[in-house]
Amino acid sequence: MKNIEEYTDIINRARPVSKKHSPMPVSQRAAQFSPFAALTGFDEEIVKTSEEEIRMMEKIISYDPEE
């Protein structure tokens, strides 16, 4: 593990500014970190499975052996 003393030469330096690129707008910068759907369709499948489970549980709960 590095010790903070190793960075004393750079810790108070000014942040570098690119001569080539203008700063990215905050709205675009935020989008860069927004969540993404690594598994497309997974959310829909979870909802579908949950609904099926709920229907099965409702049948079990409302089961009347005398019917």
C-alpha positions in Angstrom: 0.0 0.0 0.0 1.3 3.4 -0.9 2.0 6.1 1.6 0.5 9.6 1.2 4.0 11.1 1.5 4.7 9.6 -2.0 2.2 12.1 -3.5 3.2 15.3 -1.7 4.8 16.6 -4.9 1.6 16.4 -6.9 -1.2 16.8 -4.3 -1.5 20.6 -4.5 -0.9 21.0 -8.2 -3.5 22.6 -10.4 -5.8 20.3 -12.4 -4.6 19.9 -16.0 -6.8 21.5 -18.7 -6.8 20.1 -22.1 -5.8 22.3 -25.0 -7.5 20.0 -27.5 -10.9 19.3 -25.9 -13.4 21.6 -24.2 -14.8 20.5 -20.9 -17.7 18.1 -21.1 -21.1 19.5 -20.2 -22.4 18.3 -16.8 -25.4 16.7 -18.4 -23.2 14.5 -20.7 -20.8 13.7 -17.8 -23.7 12.4 -15.7 -25.0 10.2 -18.5 -21.6 8.6 -18.6 -22.2 7.1 -15.2 -25.9 6.2 -15.6 -26.9 2.6 -15.2 -27.2 0.4 -18.3 -29.1 -2.8 -19.0 -26.4 -5.4 -19.2 -29.1 -8.0 -19.5 -31.8 -6.7 -21.8 -35.3 -8.0 -21.1 -34.2 -9.2 -17.6 -36.5 -6.7 -15.8 -39.5 -7.8 -17.8 -38.7 -11.5 -17.1 -38.5 -10.7 -13.4 -41.9 -9.0 -13.4 -43.4 -11.9 -15.4 -42.1 -14.5 -13.0 -43.2 -12.5 -10.0 -46.7 -12.3 -11.4 -46.8 -16.0 -12.0 -45.6 -16.7 -8.5 -48.2 -14.4 -7.0 -51.0 -16.2 -9.0 -49.7 -19.6 -7.7 -49.6 -18.3 -4.1 -53.1 -16.9 -4.5 -54.3 -20.3 -5.6 -52.6 -22.0 -2.7 -54.0 -19.5 -0.2 -57.5 -19.7 -1.5 -57.5 -23.5 -1.8 -60.5 -25.2 -0.2 -60.2 -29.0 0.0 -64.0 -29.3 0.3 -64.6 -27.8 -3.2 
